[in-house]
């Protein structure tokens, strides 16, 4: 069965689509991905569901349109950055606090949407630290700055709102904010606070977002992601169907059987996010 056939077979469907590794890579939009996404939008409610606290939703919307010819309403973008304002546990950690925010200026709007007291550029004045996104070239200085401050103040909340360790960059994996946040966590020998796929808190965000649109996740809800862990976790959390996109994602060099033993079975898999690709059912 082709993806096209599955899409047309589902009744009262809802579509959730990851971004990096499904729609695009470091080289730009993947072949047929825009066409596939746009087709989904003609069939049923379609949402972007992404670990992306590096870009604010306005920028995500603009990039989708400019680079991928995808028109998507802001309210159809579910980003892990939303956890700062919309997740009760995370929001409570930063409520009425001065925040040292590590990420692009535009992404600071995720923090400004939350009930914080304000932002500071002086880490010594910080009452909480948010790790939203930064480049590998910046990582060493950031790691030293954050760990030094956190060791002086063991009660200081550190929040990483993107649990991704890597993204696909050509034929290699490029470390991103989750990778470096884990280094900070290990250096401090204490847990930091995480938000994003594959955690239950992101699945809760998705449920609440869909409910606000009078939609209820069910088996006719189909979630596409290049990370099998994310796919299986959201399947289990929400009782939905998942489709693992294999060829263009982070596990392109891994053994499928080993990954399924480790993470469990997705409902489906597909090589690329392409209407004409064949769906494998597990």
Residue pairs with C-beta under 8 A, 6 or more apart in sequence:
1 9
1 278
1 279
1 281
2 275
2 276
2 277
2 278
2 279
3 36
3 270
3 273
3 274
3 275
3 276
3 277
3 278
3 279
4 39
4 275
4 276
5 279
6 222
6 268
6 279
7 13
7 39
7 40
7 43
7 222
7 275
8 43
10 44
10 220
10 222
11 220
12 44
12 218
12 220
13 43
13 44
13 220
13 221
13 222
14 44
14 45
14 46
14 47
14 210
14 215
14 217
14 218
14 220
14 221
14 222
15 40
15 43
15 44
15 45
15 46
15 47
15 221
15 222
15 223
15 224
16 46
16 47
16 48
16 49
16 78
16 206
16 221
16 222
16 223
16 224
16 234
16 240
17 23
17 37
17 40
17 46
17 47
17 48
17 49
17 223
17 224
17 273
18 48
18 49
18 50
18 51
18 197
18 223
18 224
18 225
18 226
18 227
18 230
18 245
19 48
19 50
19 52
19 60
20 50
20 52
20 167
20 168
20 226
21 167
21 168
21 225
21 226
21 227
21 245
21 248
21 249
21 250
22 30
22 33
22 224
22 225
22 226
22 245
22 248
22 249
22 273
23 29
23 30
23 33
23 34
23 37
23 64
23 68
23 70
23 273
24 30
24 33
24 67
24 68
25 168
25 169
25 170
25 248
26 167
26 168
26 169
26 170
26 174
27 170
28 67
29 67
29 68
30 248
30 272
30 273
31 272
31 274
32 272
32 273
32 274
32 275
32 276
33 68
33 272
33 273
33 274
34 68
34 69
34 70
35 275
36 273
36 274
36 275
37 46
37 68
37 70
37 273
38 69
38 70
39 275
40 46
41 72
45 76
45 213
45 215
46 72
46 76
47 76
47 77
47 78
47 206
47 209
47 210
48 60
48 64
48 72
48 76
48 77
48 78
48 79
49 78
49 197
49 206
49 223
49 225
50 60
50 77
50 78
50 79
50 80
51 79
51 80
51 162
51 163
51 164
51 178
51 196
51 197
51 202
52 60
52 79
52 80
52 81
52 162
53 79
53 80
53 81
53 103
53 107
53 110
53 132
53 133
53 161
53 162
53 177
53 196
54 103
54 104
54 107
54 132
54 133
54 162
54 176
54 177
55 63
55 79
55 104
55 106
55 107
56 81
56 106
56 107
56 109
56 110
57 74
57 77
57 79
57 81
58 74
58 106
58 109
59 106
60 77
60 79
61 72
61 73
61 74
61 77
64 70
64 71
64 72
65 71
65 72
75 213
78 205
78 206
78 209
79 110
80 161
80 162
80 163
80 195
80 196
80 197
80 202
81 107
81 110
81 132
81 161
81 162
82 110
82 113
82 205
83 90
83 161
83 195
83 196
83 201
83 202
83 205
84 90
84 91
84 94
84 110
84 111
84 113
84 114
84 130
84 159
84 161
84 195
85 91
85 110
85 113
85 114
85 115
86 205
86 208
87 195
87 201
87 204
87 205
89 193
89 201
90 159
90 161
90 193
90 195
90 201
91 114
91 115
93 128
93 157
93 159
93 193
94 111
94 114
94 115
94 116
94 128
94 130
94 157
94 159
95 114
95 115
95 116
96 115
96 116
96 117
97 116
97 117
97 127
97 128
97 157
98 116
98 117
98 118
98 119
98 120
98 125
98 126
98 127
98 128
99 111
99 116
99 117
99 118
99 119
99 120
99 126
99 127
99 128
99 129
99 130
100 119
100 120
100 121
100 122
100 123
100 125
100 126
100 128
100 129
100 130
100 149
101 107
101 108
101 111
101 119
101 129
101 130
101 132
102 129
102 130
102 131
102 132
102 133
102 134
102 142
102 146
103 130
103 131
103 132
103 133
103 134
104 132
104 133
107 132
107 133
108 119
108 132
110 132
110 161
111 119
111 130
111 132
112 119
117 127
120 126
123 129
123 145
123 146
123 149
124 149
126 149
126 156
127 156
127 157
128 156
128 157
128 158
128 159
129 146
129 149
129 150
129 156
129 157
129 158
129 159
130 159
130 160
130 161
131 146
131 158
131 159
131 160
131 161
131 162
131 177
131 180
131 181
131 184
132 161
132 162
132 177
133 162
133 176
133 177
134 142
134 177
134 180
136 174
136 175
139 175
139 180
142 180
143 180
143 183
143 184
143 187
146 158
146 184
147 184
147 187
147 188
149 156
150 156
150 158
150 184
150 188
151 188
154 188
154 190
157 193
158 181
158 184
158 185
158 192
158 193
159 192
159 193
159 194
159 195
160 177
160 178
160 181
160 192
160 193
160 194
160 195
160 196
161 195
161 196
162 176
162 177
162 178
162 195
162 196
163 178
163 194
163 195
163 196
163 197
163 198
163 199
164 176
164 177
164 178
164 196
164 197
164 227
165 175
165 176
165 178
165 179
165 182
166 173
166 174
166 175
166 176
166 179
166 250
167 173
167 174
167 176
167 250
168 174
168 226
168 248
168 249
168 250
168 252
173 250
178 194
178 196
181 192
181 194
184 192
185 191
185 192
195 201
195 202
196 202
197 203
197 225
197 227
197 230
197 233
197 234
198 227
198 229
198 230
198 232
198 233
198 234
199 233
200 233
200 237
202 234
203 233
203 234
203 237
203 238
204 237
206 217
206 234
206 238
207 217
207 238
210 216
210 217
217 238
217 239
217 240
218 239
218 240
219 239
219 240
219 241
220 241
221 238
221 240
221 241
222 240
222 241
222 242
222 243
223 231
223 234
223 235
223 240
223 241
223 242
223 243
224 242
224 243
224 245
224 270
224 273
225 231
225 234
225 242
225 243
225 244
225 245
225 249
226 244
226 245
226 246
226 248
226 249
226 250
226 251
227 244
227 249
227 250
227 251
228 244
228 251
228 259
228 260
228 263
228 266
229 263
231 242
231 243
231 244
231 266
232 242
232 263
232 264
232 265
232 266
233 263
234 240
234 242
235 241
235 242
235 266
235 267
236 264
241 267
241 268
242 266
242 267
242 268
243 266
243 267
243 268
243 269
243 270
243 279
244 266
244 268
244 269
244 270
245 269
245 270
245 271
245 272
245 273
246 252
246 256
246 269
246 270
246 271
247 271
247 272
248 272
248 273
251 259
256 269
260 282
265 282
266 282
267 281
267 282
268 279
268 280
268 281
268 282
269 279
269 280
269 282
270 277
270 278
270 279
270 280
271 277
271 278
